[in-house]
Amino acid sequence: MSDPTRPPMRRDALANRERIIDTAETYFRENGLDAPLQGLAAAANVGAGTLYRNFASHADVIRALYDRYVNYFDELAVRALGLPTGWAGIELVLDECMAYLVHKAIVAEVMRRQANNDPDYRPSARWIGPIDEIVARAIAEGSARPDLVAADLSAAAIMLGGVQPFAPVHHEWISQRMLALCLDGMRAHPHQATNLPEVPEGFDGTTDSIIKREP
């Protein structure tokens, strides 16, 4: 969300700011969250002055990334709330959260860092209301177990994003299996087990056979 205390930015200045944030996702993913801002400026093809006019500190860049991710989760929660059933909302939230965390790779790390940088800045709390309502609807429908709570969805989303370290070629099948198993654990009991995607040939059951190796 935009900051009402900031004056409106010129179109070119706004474009520079967005380019820096876009670049920061890749730059920090490849170099770690503590990589220097000088390198970020070079990667974004902007001068140091331009970077520091937009972001006075490393923490400001982290907060901008955090705000971007939180806005995405806010919009996802609203879309999920608009679905016909609470259970459909739960499925959408977990599926899209997992895909986003795997694709972006640094979301969970950025959120942890922002919590350390500024524990009192918590716009992510906006997510709780809609998710609470989605869970309550699913329980009332009889589709979700009665002890399910919103915090379970937040924790499950981060857990499912943990498949990211596996080699990209394995992301699809392992993600869908983990998602199905997680959703089955949230369903009202008794229920029929979900059919799981097949494990591909060559997977021998060890983490080493699907882990992403450094080039």
Number of C-alpha atoms within 10 A of each C-alpha: 9 7 7 7 6 7 7 11 10 9 9 9 14 13 12 18 21 15 15 25 20 13 18 25 20 16 21 20 16 11 13 12 18 9 15 13 19 14 15 23 20 14 15 20 15 16 12 14 11 15 22 16 11 16 19 11 12 14 15 15 23 23 20 20 21 23 19 14 19 21 17 13 19 19 12 19 22 16 14 22 23 13 14 9 16 25 24 16 25 24 16 18 23 21 19 14 22 24 19 18 21 23 14 15 20 21 22 19 15 21 19 13 17 23 15 10 14 11 10 9 11 12 13 15 10 14 19 17 11 18 25 16 16 27 27 19 19 22 20 13 13 15 19 24 18 16 10 18 19 18 12 12 23 16 11 17 23 17 16 22 25 16 23 22 14 18 14 14 10 18 17 12 15 21 21 17 17 18 21 19 15 17 20 17 14 20 20 17 13 7 9 8 12 11 9 14 14 10 13 10 6 8 12 11 9 8 10 11 13 20 15 15 9 5 3
